[in-house]
């Protein structure tokens, strides 16, 4: 059984992601603010099926998928949906798009850590359980 991410998670802190968004060529109007303070993620997980709802002042974004099956996914902020694959790597959930961008979600201590990777760039977001 994979790790269970179920619960409500509030953003605690994050690293600067400007260089990563530049590399992904994300337009300015699709970028999140440079300091994210009001982000809540609600995760419902049943084995390999996950529903991840990201709640911000701009509205909710829902990613509903089954690990191992291809799907559409919003990787970050207001970016457009992309085709992704997902897999478990130990206790880490790894979501990868066609460009090779990865979103890695894992539990470290009492936090959920999300790492966005593009090539040699990586940015981490840290969430505390509500």
C-alpha positions in Angstrom: 0.0 0.0 0.0 1.4 3.4 -0.9 1.8 6.3 1.5 -1.6 8.0 2.3 -1.6 11.7 1.6 -5.2 12.1 2.6 -6.0 15.3 4.6 -6.0 19.0 4.4 -2.6 20.7 4.0 -1.8 24.4 4.3 1.1 26.0 2.6 3.9 26.7 5.2 6.7 28.0 3.0 8.2 27.7 -0.5 11.4 28.4 -2.4 11.6 30.9 -5.2 10.2 29.4 -8.4 10.9 32.3 -10.8 13.7 30.4 -12.7 11.6 27.3 -13.0 8.6 29.2 -14.5 11.0 31.0 -16.8 12.4 27.7 -18.0 8.8 26.4 -18.6 8.0 29.6 -20.5 4.9 30.2 -18.3 3.3 33.6 -19.3 3.3 36.3 -16.6 -0.5 36.2 -16.4 -0.5 32.4 -15.6 2.1 32.6 -12.8 1.2 32.4 -9.1 2.3 35.3 -6.9 6.0 35.3 -5.9 4.9 34.8 -2.3 2.2 32.2 -1.8 0.5 32.6 1.5 -3.1 31.4 1.0 -3.0 27.9 -0.5 -4.8 24.9 0.9 -4.6 21.5 -0.6 -7.3 18.9 0.2 -6.3 15.3 -0.7 -8.7 12.3 -0.8 -6.9 9.1 -1.5 -8.2 5.6 -1.9 -5.2 3.4 -2.7 -4.0 4.5 -6.1 -6.9 6.9 -6.8 -6.3 10.5 -5.7 -8.4 13.6 -5.8 -6.3 16.7 -5.1 -8.1 20.0 -4.7 -5.9 23.1 -4.5 -7.8 26.1 -3.0 -6.7 29.7 -3.5 -8.2 33.1 -3.5 -8.4 32.7 -7.3 -10.6 29.6 -7.0 -10.2 25.8 -6.8 -8.3 23.5 -9.1 -9.1 19.8 -9.1 -6.8 17.0 -10.2 -8.6 13.6 -10.1 -6.6 10.6 -11.3 -5.4 7.0 -10.7 -1.7 6.4 -10.4 -0.4 4.5 -13.3 -3.0 5.7 -15.8 -2.4 8.6 -18.1 -4.4 11.7 -17.4 -4.7 15.5 -17.7 -3.2 17.4 -14.9 -2.5 21.0 -13.8 1.1 20.9 -12.6 1.3 24.4 -10.9 -0.7 27.5 -10.4 -2.9 28.6 -13.4 -0.8 26.7 -15.9 -2.8 24.8 -18.6 -3.6 21.2 -18.2 -1.0 18.8 -19.7 -0.9 15.1 -20.4 1.0 13.3 -17.6 2.0 9.9 -16.3 2.1 9.1 -12.6 3.9 6.4 -10.6 4.9 5.5 -7.1 8.6 5.6 -6.4 8.7 4.1 -2.9 6.6 6.4 -0.8 6.9 9.3 -3.3 4.2 10.1 -5.9 5.9 11.2 -9.1 3.9 13.0 -11.8 5.7 13.6 -15.1 4.6 15.6 -18.2 5.7 15.2 -21.8 8.4 17.9 -21.4 10.0 15.9 -18.6 8.7 18.3 -15.9 8.1 16.4 -12.6 6.0 17.0 -9.6 7.2 14.8 -6.7 4.9 14.7 -3.6 6.2 13.0 -0.4 5.8 13.2 3.3 8.8 14.3 5.2 8.4 14.3 9.0 5.0 16.0 9.6 4.9 17.9 6.3 4.0 17.2 2.8 6.8 18.4 0.5 6.1 19.0 -3.2 9.2 19.3 -5.5 8.8 20.7 -9.0 11.7 19.7 -11.2 12.6 20.8 -14.8 16.0 19.6 -15.9 18.5 20.7 -13.3 16.1 23.2 -11.6 14.1 22.1 -8.5 11.7 24.1 -6.3 10.1 22.9 -3.1 6.8 23.8 -1.4 6.2 22.8 2.2 2.7 22.1 3.6 1.6 21.5 7.2 -1.4 19.4 8.0 -4.4 21.5 9.1 
